Each structure stands twice: as structure tokens, then as C-alpha cells.
Amino acid sequence: MIIEHSFIIQQGKASERQLSIEDDSIVEDLKKLTNIIHKNGSKAVMQINHAGSAASKYVTGYEAVGPSSIVNPRKGDMPRELNKKEINSIIKKNMDAALRVKEADSAEKLLSEEKADLIGVGRAIYKDSRWAEKAVKSLI
């Protein structure tokens, strides 16, 4: 069972009632949810994310941000471009959130095999700040 995508920080919240994985206060409730899912014979996976340029100031209280100042194709808004320190902070928040999920026993195998999208991307960007640019060029 894939639990809904959950925001890692308020600035990256996608919708008003979106589930949070922002801090340790949610871990005990995640354990309860995971236990119920496991008790019923299923595995649990949690998607963690930062909505980036798709975030709304109405929902988050913050301006939308992204790795570059490119208009969001669905919303038509121009996000503020993140600097490298901010990008590294979001990567760290993704990693922290992944550890919370792992601590709650809901995605241990996924994380240990490095198959979680955001963690994999986070690690790639952390190693090579031009990763996204190279990925786009490889598609052209």
C-alpha cells in the first residue's frame, strides 16, 4: 500500500490536508498505521516530497521555490530559484524524513536498496549539483 505523498517541510506542502513527515512527532502514529497495514497482510511504502514550484503560498505561507526559475507548467507561476545552501537543506530534510519513515518500519527495504525516488535524486544532486541539467540534456 502506498501511503499518500507526505511533505518534508511546510514550504514544500502540496495541499492543505497533506500528511506531514516534517518532524519526529509523527513517528509513533506512522508506526500504528504501518502495524495496521502489516497486520492486514500488506506492505507499506510512503512517498516523501517537496512540492517545489507546485506549492502554493495560500497553503504553505511561503513563496514557491524550485531548483531554477522556470515557470511551473501546471500553475503558470514563477518560483524563486533556490541557492545551493537551500537545495542542500532540502536534500537533508528529505534524508531526515526518510529516516523517520524507516524508523516507523514502513519503507526499510525501499530505502536500503536506494529505490526511493527522492532519496536517490537527493543523493545524485548532492554528489553533482548539475545532475538535473545533465538529466534534461540526456533526454534531448
N, C-alpha and C positions, 0 to 999 in steps of 0.2 A: 504494500500500500504506500503510495506516495503522499506524504503529508504536504499540505499547501506550501508554496514558497514563502519563506519567512525572512523578514528584514533583519539585517545585522546592525544597523544604526538608524535612528529616527530620520536622518537626512535622506536615506535610501528607501524609505517606506513607500510601497506602491499604492496602497489603498487604506481607507480609514480603519477597516476591521481586520487588517492583515496580522497574522501571527508574528510574534517577535521571538528572536533568538539573540537579542541585543545584550543581555546580561545573565548572570548566574541565577537570578530569581526564577527563571522559567524551568530550570533543570529538573526539579522534583516533579512538576506537572508533566514534563516530557517523559519522564520515567514511567509515570502512571499510564499515560497514553500508549507508550511502547509496550508495556506489560499487557494491556488490554488487547492490542493488536496481535502480539505474540501468542497470548492465551487462545486466540481465535484462529491460530494456525497460519498467520501471515507474517511476512517480514515488513519492516517499516523503513522508509527512506525519507529524509527531509531535504527539500531544496532550500538552499540559503542564497540570498541575493541582496544586491543593492540596485534599486530601480534606475539609478543614474538619471539620464535625461528624460526618462519617462515619469519620474517623480513629480509631484505637484506641490507647490508651496502651500496650497489650501490644505493638503493632507499632512505635510511634514512640518510646516512652519519655516522651512528653509528654501533657498533658491535651488533650482535643479542644477546638477553638476554632471560632468561627463569627462572622459579622458581627453576629449578635444571639443572645440566649439563648432559642432556640426549640428544643424537643425534636426530635432527628433522627427523622423519621418511620419510618425502617427499623430503627434501632437502639434507639430509645427513650431515648437518653442526652441529657442537657442539656449543651451545650457552654458553655465560658466565653466571654463576649462580648468580642470584640476591641475595643481602643480605636482611635482614629483613627490614632495613630502605628503601631500594629501592622498595621492594614489597609494603610497606605501602604507599610510594609515588605514585605508580601506582594505588593502590586502591583509594587513594584520587583523582587522576586525573580522574578515572572512575566516581567517585561520582560527581566531578565538571562538567564533561561532561554531566552526567545525568541531573543535574540541568539546564544546558544550553538547553538541549533538552526539558525539562519540561517547561522552561521559554518560549521556542518557541512554546509551546502548541502542540507538536507533539507526546508526549508519557505520558501525565499526568496519565491516568488511569493505564497504564502498570507499571509505577514507583510506584504509590500509593499502588498498590496491590503486589508490590515486585516480579513481574514476569519477570523482565528484567534479562537475564542470567548473564551478567557481574556484575550487581549491587548485585544480590543475591550471586554470588560466592565471590565477593569482601567483602561483609558483613560476609560471612561464614569464609573466610580466616582471616579477621581482628579479629574475635572472637576466632578463633582456628587456629594457624599457621600450624598445622599438618593436616588440613582439607583435602588437596589434597591427602596426603599419606593414610589417613583413607578411603577416597573415592575409591582409587585404590584397597586397601585391601578388601573392601566390594564387589568388583567385581570378586575377585579371588576365 
